């Protein structure tokens, strides 16, 4: 298989996080008169620069700042912590209003944030939503968006406690979610141990398959006009996974009941490959993944076949699945419901950073897996 990123998402596998700027300069930000395009350093490079400017927080109550899926800070002396995360969904960048129903958008805006809290093994509690509203939007449309917000509040048992509204050129939905946990229960990207099994909840690649169908459908509609009668029934699962992905709150609740706590965890927003790299880097370990073990739904496979593409590329680099990638001691694997997750590999010693995450293809060949993933600052990204 070609272990590159999906072509419609991004131009080259080299331009993602930590990609080399190729400018010859060791510090692309050196000198205030220098202009470094953000696409040169990528989204993760930009975040690293922000952290450099701020420095580490000078506050002992901050357990974990800008480094994980959510920030963690102590709220009392009895071991309770709050977790906070914020994600924006912007029209034209994260969604296309021609095929994103307002209700789904409201649901998704909370789901993607709840997913980050869940990825820290914490319980989401409160949400704050800021809307940037373009002039042509009506009260009714905002109401429909908030129907989706309400559905998410019910699904995840959280409360919207505030926010802001402002005018904007394109629709923007920016949500912040606050969660709670005992400090000892929080799971970070760091913590993976050699010998751990690498696991993933549910199935992966479906969201990207759904996006492919929706984009192709939009194109056909633009070409054929009113005569076009789409039949999206065979793709209803993957479309739903793209438009209204559920966060995996139930999974961590089941694990707590079974007395299981993963050693490390992250949610899959940018694709299995990118998230595996994040855990590997934060934990200082390597990973061996196996292509035949990737959990992929029949509908996702059918979609890839329809487009003549490699379904493993969808699973590894598609992203927006909002499943959980986690590592677990082998002795704990049998304690979890086997229907709820798949073992896709194991944690290994890190001998060579160039072979940080290895991927054994179905044909038996073992190749280094690049992080890939969708970088919002890629110039050619959709
Ligand atoms: Mg995340």
Boltz pocket constraint, residues with backbone or C-beta under 6 A from the ligand:
constraints:
  - pocket:
      binder: B
      contacts: [[A, 69], [A, 115], [A, 116], [A, 119], [A, 266], [A, 267], [A, 268], [A, 269]]
      max_distance: 6.0
